[in-house]
């Protein structure tokens, strides 16, 4: 399609960035009969991570993680996206590699498939150019899907408009624990000096022997290496990894994020030697953030070391800690429920820049942004967001208001984002109940007959 043409009187939507989110948004828009212009700066301007000009290039792993739609939150997200006509899942299924229960793909074949299908679509115009600034209102509807390596000039323009720091430094992420996996026979609820409501934090106490063993394990644990393009980016001093703090002296953590002052263990009546505090991380109260525990330990090491903390012996983590260069918005503060920038409603954001983590999550937000923009371009009534009981809806609700704006950090999809289920079911039975409820809700939202997925091995 030639640039500037439109289908009838429908003006084109502009999408900036041809990663997974941007590619998915373009597909959803064009599939709805709306013309779309895709702006991709590669190969005119390269990034530190990409090696090809192809769309939806997978720059790290080639895995979309677990593909079980009845027992896994990300597998459920796969299934919901398939039902919504996702290009990313369709191309992933077409280029699937053997990976047990995971969806792994041939990265080159996958990217080539996405690129071909978008370039051949009659309603898609591709422009290979950098967009250095946020477009003005006369562009009409715009989706910014530029990912964690947003070009510096565009990132600076976003900062100017929003007044928010886009966090283009080493972004240190603390682990998040599922509330129902914390041992409250050991931990207790109390705010330091009983401030606020007096019981705003969960406290896990350590005696001197436990603290010293924890510090020794922390210092000896394996760390994740920096990527090549991250090595010249300094730490953010106000958010240092705990292992870096521990290297500054054995008592650094005990007088920092693990300080016990203002707290009293109700079992002993005394102040502990050290304390790990967890703070509520979502409005549902199902997820709790380990305060000050940002880290670059390898994931398996985090599980091993953090389960040494009394009260967290059987902790289940919704998200493990990490440290990487990133660019993302404080979306709960800046975006409305339809992913529009409150300060400039003609602009939507999609993908990792909105504060989701992972290939599939990024594509899912692109899918939603594309559907919302297409409905708007066609003059339809504002679409309803997907129900919060769905994986799509839970992820969207989290980044547009469910998360605490003051502590917002990137998040993978997990069952802790979903409204809690009634009843006492546990383990796989409870996960299946979440998934079955979600699939009923997403089919109703999509206006399609309800069905449960057929296991892949039986298909």
C-alpha positions in Angstrom: 0.0 0.0 0.0 1.3 3.5 -0.9 1.9 5.9 2.0 -0.9 8.4 2.5 -3.6 6.1 1.1 -6.4 5.2 3.4 -9.3 2.7 3.5 -12.3 4.9 2.8 -12.2 7.8 5.2 -10.3 6.0 7.9 -7.1 7.7 8.7 -4.0 5.5 9.3 -2.7 4.7 12.7 1.1 5.2 13.1 3.1 2.5 15.0 6.7 3.3 16.0 8.9 0.2 16.5 8.7 -3.2 14.8 9.5 -5.4 17.8 7.1 -7.9 19.1 4.7 -5.4 20.5 4.8 -3.1 17.5 4.4 -5.9 15.0 1.5 -7.3 16.9 -0.2 -3.9 17.1 0.2 -3.4 13.4 -1.3 -6.8 12.7 -4.3 -6.2 14.9 -5.0 -2.8 13.3 -4.7 -4.0 9.7 -6.8 -7.1 10.5 -9.5 -4.8 11.7 -9.5 -3.0 8.2 -7.6 0.1 9.3 -4.6 1.3 7.4 -1.4 1.5 9.4 2.1 3.0 8.9 4.9 1.1 10.6 8.0 3.2 11.4 11.2 1.1 12.1 14.6 2.7 12.5 16.6 -0.4 11.7 18.7 -0.6 9.5 18.9 3.2 9.2 19.9 3.3 12.9 21.2 0.2 14.6 20.8 -0.7 18.3 23.3 -2.4 20.6 21.3 -5.6 20.7 19.8 -6.2 17.3 21.7 -7.9 14.5 19.2 -7.9 11.6 16.6 -5.5 10.1 13.9 -8.1 10.6 10.7 -7.4 12.5 10.1 -9.1 15.9 13.8 -10.1 16.2 14.4 -12.1 19.4 17.5 -10.6 20.9 17.9 -12.9 23.9 16.2 -16.3 24.4 14.2 -18.0 21.7 11.7 -19.3 24.2 8.2 -17.9 24.9 8.2 -20.0 28.1 5.6 -22.5 29.2 2.8 -23.3 26.7 0.4 -25.1 29.1 -2.9 -23.1 28.8 -4.6 -24.8 31.8 -1.9 -24.7 34.5 0.5 -21.8 33.6 -0.2 -18.0 33.5 2.0 -17.4 30.5 0.6 -20.5 28.8 -2.9 -19.1 29.4 -1.7 -15.8 27.9 -0.5 -17.7 24.8 -4.0 -19.2 24.5 -5.9 -16.0 24.9 -3.7 -14.3 22.3 -4.2 -17.2 19.8 -8.0 -16.7 20.3 -7.6 -13.0 19.6 -5.8 -13.7 16.3 -2.2 -12.9 17.4 0.4 -12.7 14.7 3.2 -13.4 17.2 1.6 -16.6 18.4 0.7 -17.7 14.9 4.3 -17.2 13.7 5.7 -18.8 16.8 3.5 -21.9 16.3 4.6 -22.1 12.7 8.3 -22.1 13.7 8.1 -24.1 16.8 11.2 -26.1 18.0 11.3 -29.1 20.3 11.3 -27.7 23.9 9.3 -30.0 26.1 6.3 -28.1 27.5 7.7 -24.7 26.4 7.1 -22.8 23.1 10.5 -22.2 21.6 11.0 -20.9 18.1 13.5 -20.8 15.3 14.3 -17.2 15.8 15.3 -16.4 12.1 12.3 -18.2 10.7 10.0 -16.6 13.2 11.2 -13.1 12.4 11.1 -13.7 8.7 7.5 -14.9 8.9 6.4 -11.8 10.9 8.3 -9.5 8.5 6.8 -11.1 5.4 3.2 -11.1 6.6 3.4 -7.4 7.6 5.2 -6.3 4.4 2.7 -8.2 2.2 -0.4 -6.9 4.0 -2.2 -4.4 1.7 -3.1 -2.0 4.6 0.4 -1.8 6.0 3.0 0.8 4.9 6.5 0.3 6.2 8.8 3.3 6.6 12.4 2.6 7.5 13.3 5.7 9.5 14.0 6.9 13.0 11.3 8.9 14.7 13.3 11.1 17.0 10.5 12.8 18.8 6.9 12.0 20.0 4.7 12.8 17.0 2.4 15.9 17.2 -1.4 15.6 17.3 -1.7 16.1 13.5 -0.3 12.6 13.0 -3.5 11.3 14.5 -3.4 8.1 16.4 0.1 6.8 17.4 1.4 3.7 19.2 4.9 4.0 20.6 6.3 0.5 20.9 10.1 1.2 21.1 11.1 -1.3 23.8 13.8 -1.2 26.4 16.4 0.2 24.0 14.4 3.3 22.9 16.5 5.7 21.0 18.0 8.3 23.4 16.4 11.3 21.6 12.9 9.8 21.8 13.4 8.7 25.4 14.4 12.3 26.3 11.3 13.6 24.6 9.1 11.2 26.6 10.7 12.4 29.8 10.1 16.0 28.8 6.4 15.4 28.1 5.6 13.2 31.1 7.9 14.7 33.7 8.9 11.2 34.7 12.3 9.7 34.7 12.3 6.9 32.0 14.9 5.0 34.0 17.6 4.7 31.3 20.1 3.3 33.8 20.7 0.0 35.5 17.2 -0.7 36.7 17.4 -2.8 39.9 14.3 -5.0 40.5 13.5 -6.6 43.8 11.8 -10.0 44.0 8.1 -10.3 44.6 6.6 -13.1 46.7 3.2 -14.6 46.6 1.5 -13.7 49.8 0.1 -17.2 50.5 3.6 -18.7 50.4 4.9 -16.7 53.3 5.1 -18.5 56.7 3.1 -16.2 59.0 3.9 -18.5 61.9 7.3 -16.9 61.7 6.7 -13.6 60.1 4.4 -10.9 61.5 2.6 -7.7 60.4 4.0 -4.4 61.7 5.1 -1.0 60.4 8.3 0.4 61.7 7.4 2.3 64.9 3.8 1.3 64.2 3.5 4.1 61.7 0.7 4.3 59.1 -1.9 1.6 59.9 0.6 0.0 62.2 0.7 -3.2 60.2 1.7 -2.2 56.7 4.6 -4.6 56.3 5.3 -8.3 56.6 8.5 -8.8 58.8 10.8 -11.8 58.6 13.2 -11.8 61.6 16.8 -13.1 61.6 19.0 -13.7 64.7 22.8 -13.0 64.5 23.7 -16.5 63.4 21.0 -16.5 60.6 22.1 -13.1 59.5 25.7 -14.0 59.2 24.9 -17.2 57.3 22.7 -15.2 54.9 25.4 -12.6 54.3 28.0 -15.4 53.6 25.6 -17.1 51.1 24.8 -13.7 49.5 28.5 -12.9 48.9 29.4 -16.3 47.5 26.4 -16.7 45.2 26.7 -16.6 41.5 25.9 -13.3 39.8 24.6 -12.5 36.3 27.1 -10.9 34.0 26.4 -7.6 32.3 25.5 -7.5 28.6 28.2 -5.8 26.5 26.1 -2.7 26.0 25.4 -2.3 29.7 29.0 -2.3 31.0 29.4 1.5 30.7 26.1 2.4 32.5 26.5 3.2 36.2 24.5 1.8 39.0 21.8 4.0 40.3 23.2 4.8 43.8 19.7 5.0 45.4 18.9 1.5 44.3 22.0 -0.6 44.7 22.0 -4.4 44.5 22.0 -6.0 47.9 25.1 -8.0 47.1 26.9 -4.7 46.3 25.8 -3.2 49.6 26.9 -6.4 51.4 30.4 -6.1 49.9 30.8 -2.7 51.6 30.8 -4.4 55.0 29.1 -7.2 57.0 26.7 -4.8 58.8 25.8 -2.6 55.8 22.5 -4.5 55.2 21.7 -4.6 58.9 21.9 -0.8 59.0 20.2 -0.5 55.6 17.2 -2.4 54.2 17.5 -5.1 56.9 17.6 -2.7 59.9 15.4 -3.9 62.8 14.8 -0.6 64.5 11.3 0.2 65.4 10.2 -3.4 65.2 9.5 -6.0 67.9 9.0 -9.7 67.3 5.7 -10.7 69.0 7.0 -14.2 69.7 10.0 -13.0 71.7 9.0 -9.5 72.7 12.4 -8.3 71.5 13.9 -6.5 68.6 15.4 -9.0 66.1 19.1 -8.8 65.0 18.0 -8.1 61.5 14.7 -8.0 59.6 13.6 -8.5 56.0 10.5 -6.4 55.2 7.9 -7.1 52.5 5.6 -4.4 51.2 2.2 -4.9 49.5 2.8 -4.6 45.7 -0.6 -4.8 44.2 -4.1 -3.6 45.0 -5.3 -7.2 45.4 -2.8 -7.8 48.2 -1.6 -11.1 46.6 1.9 -9.9 45.8 4.5 -8.6 48.3 7.8 -6.9 47.4 11.0 -7.7 49.3 12.0 -4.1 50.3 15.5 -3.1 49.2 16.3 -6.5 47.8 17.2 -5.6 44.2 19.8 -8.0 43.0 21.9 -9.3 40.1 22.1 -12.9 41.6 21.3 -15.6 39.1 17.7 -16.7 39.5 18.4 -20.2 40.9 20.7 -18.6 43.5 18.1 -16.1 44.5 15.6 -18.9 45.3 18.3 -20.8 47.3 19.6 -17.8 49.2 16.3 -16.0 49.9 14.7 -19.2 51.2 17.3 -19.0 54.0 15.3 -16.1 55.4 13.0 -17.2 58.2 9.4 -17.1 57.0 10.4 -17.5 53.4 11.5 -21.1 53.6 8.8 -22.1 51.0 8.5 -18.8 49.3 7.0 -18.8 45.8 8.3 -15.9 43.6 6.0 -14.1 41.2 9.1 -12.3 40.0 12.8 -12.7 40.8 15.2 -9.8 41.1 17.2 -8.4 38.2 19.4 -5.6 37.1 19.6 -4.3 33.5 19.5 -1.2 31.4 15.9 -0.4 30.7 13.6 2.3 29.6 10.0 2.1 30.8 7.2 4.4 31.9 5.6 4.7 35.3 2.5 3.4 33.5 0.1 3.3 36.6 0.6 7.1 36.8 0.9 8.0 33.2 -1.4 5.8 31.1 -5.2 5.4 31.1 -7.0 2.0 31.0 -6.8 2.0 27.2 -3.0 2.6 27.2 -3.3 6.3 26.2 -0.8 8.8 27.6 -2.9 11.0 29.8 -0.8 14.1 28.9 -1.3 13.4 25.1 -4.2 11.1 24.5 -3.5 10.7 20.8 -0.4 8.6 21.8 -0.6 5.1 23.1 2.3 3.0 24.4 2.8 -0.7 24.0 5.2 -3.4 24.9 8.1 -3.5 27.3 8.2 0.3 27.5 4.9 0.1 29.5 6.5 -1.9 32.3 5.8 -5.5 31.3 8.6 -8.1 31.2 8.9 -10.8 28.6 8.4 -11.4 24.9 4.8 -12.6 25.2 3.7 -10.0 27.7 5.2 -7.3 25.4 3.3 -8.7 22.4 0.1 -8.9 24.5 0.1 -5.2 25.3 0.8 -4.6 21.6 -2.3 -6.7 20.8 -4.4 -4.6 23.1 -3.1 -1.3 22.0 -3.7 -2.3 18.4 -7.3 -3.4 19.0 -8.0 -0.2 21.0 -6.5 2.1 18.3 -8.4 0.3 15.5 -11.7 0.7 17.2 -11.0 4.4 17.8 -9.9 4.9 14.1 -13.2 3.3 12.9 -15.2 5.7 15.1 -16.6 2.9 17.2 -17.6 3.2 20.9 -14.6 3.0 23.2 -13.8 -0.7 23.6 -14.0 -2.4 27.0 -10.7 -3.6 28.3 -10.5 -7.4 28.7 -11.9 -8.6 32.0 -9.4 -8.7 34.9 -10.0 -12.4 35.3 -8.2 -13.0 32.0 -4.4 -13.0 31.5 -4.7 -10.1 29.1 -6.9 -8.1 31.5 -4.8 -8.9 34.6 -1.7 -7.7 32.9 -3.3 -4.5 31.5 -5.0 -3.7 34.9 -1.7 -4.1 36.7 0.2 -1.6 34.5 -2.6 0.9 34.3 -3.5 1.1 38.0 -3.3 -2.1 39.8 0.4 -1.7 40.7 1.7 0.8 43.2 3.0 3.8 41.2 5.6 4.6 43.8 7.3 1.2 43.5 6.3 0.2 40.0 8.8 -2.2 38.3 8.5 -4.5 35.2 6.4 -7.6 35.7 5.8 -10.9 34.0 2.3 -12.3 33.9 1.5 -14.5 37.0 -1.5 -15.6 38.9 -0.8 -13.1 41.6 -2.1 -10.4 39.2 -5.5 -12.1 38.9 -8.5 -11.5 41.2 -8.3 -14.2 43.9 -10.4 -17.3 43.5 -12.8 -18.4 46.3 -12.3 -21.8 47.8 -9.3 -23.7 49.2 -8.0 -25.4 46.1 -4.2 -25.5 45.9 -1.4 -26.3 43.4 -2.4 -27.5 39.9 -6.1 -27.6 40.8 -6.1 -23.9 41.7 -4.1 -23.0 38.6 -6.5 -24.9 36.4 -9.4 -23.0 38.1 -7.8 -19.7 37.3 -7.3 -20.7 33.6 -10.8 -22.1 33.1 -12.3 -18.9 34.6 -10.0 -16.8 32.3 -10.9 -18.7 29.1 -14.6 -18.3 29.8 -14.1 -14.6 30.3 -11.9 -14.0 27.3 -14.3 -15.9 25.0 -17.1 -13.7 26.2 -15.0 -10.6 25.7 -14.1 -11.7 22.1 -17.7 -12.7 21.4 -16.7 -16.2 20.4 -18.1 -19.6 21.5 -16.4 -20.9 24.7 -14.2 -23.9 24.6 -11.3 -25.4 26.5 -8.0 -26.0 24.7 -7.1 -29.4 23.5 -3.7 -30.5 24.9 -1.1 -30.1 22.2 0.0 -33.7 22.3 -3.6 -34.7 21.7 -4.2 -32.2 18.9 
